[in-house]
Amino acid sequence: MMRHSIDRRGLLRQTLTGAAGLSLLGGLGGPAFAAEAGASRRLEGNIRHAVARWTFDFLPLESLCRVAGRLGMSAIDLVGPEEWPVLKRHGLDCSMCNGAELSLEEGWGDDRYHAALVERYLQHIDRVSAAGYTNLICFSGNARGMSPEQGLDNAEAGLKRILERAEQKGVVLQMELFNSKVDHPDYLCDNSAWGIELCRRLDSPSFKLLYDIYHMQISEGDVIRTIRENHQYFGHYHTAGVPGRHEIDDSQELNYPAICRAIRDTGFQGYVAQEFLPDRENDQAKIESLEAAVRLCDV
């Protein structure tokens, strides 16, 4: 996840909401799609597919929902409460809710932010539950000179103040793993061992890790073994190509079919969300790259 989105909406809002836009969306994927309007592609059913809102923010959410439905996806990732009604109109889940966080840098690892975070997360947990959703993202924030152990102590103490409410409401807090080497310097939860230790300390079904495959490939590699040995701590997965965070095709170093088979074989019942930044010349090609990514991960 990233804090800011790509704002290229203007032209597409004019085209995708009219007849030309419907033609573009209806024509995606050629023979892979049924001819009738609104039909979705048949998938294997072993992986629950989603797409991150911010990486396809050049589409209005209504259009992204139509694309997701035609690709056989059942959810959109990283959508806040103000846009949940759009998802509901399209029969889509919010696979990862956001909006309770202060920022990526100001998180649970620094106790100076606990008072504000506790208030915001208690309110948001209730909203997520009332909407019928499950997952709510959270962040460790930056170290700012703290040791990893001090950050763990702080995160444990702060999160324990909201976990009982999350458990009562059936909401799962998901702390995202980021790399601090390229994208998020000084981020505390920049390796799976730190996050797993926090999971062990909290020992709650309402706290998991959002295992971002892109970030962890940069931080530590060894992705498949890590998933196989620690899958009980991982409640959600994000994809993107390394290097560059673009398409998960043969231009990058990760073998996503093998990774998704490893996820499937753990019995995982959550979502795998595409979070790559499409690197294509035009918007239809970018949407087609999402179809290709879903196909690649549909094992």
Secondary structure by P-SEA (a helix, b strand, c coil): ccccccccccccccccccaaaaaaaaaccccccccccccccccccccbbbbbccccccccaaaaaaaaaaacccccccccccaaaaaaaaccccccccccccccccccccccaaaaaaaaaaaaaaaaaaacccbbbbbbcccccccaaaaaaaaaaaaaacaaaaaaacbbbbbbbbbccccccccccccaaaaaaaaaaaccccbbbcccaaaaaacccccaaaaaaccccccbbbbbccccccccccccccaaaaaaaaaaaaccccccccccccccccaaaaaaaaaaaaaaacc
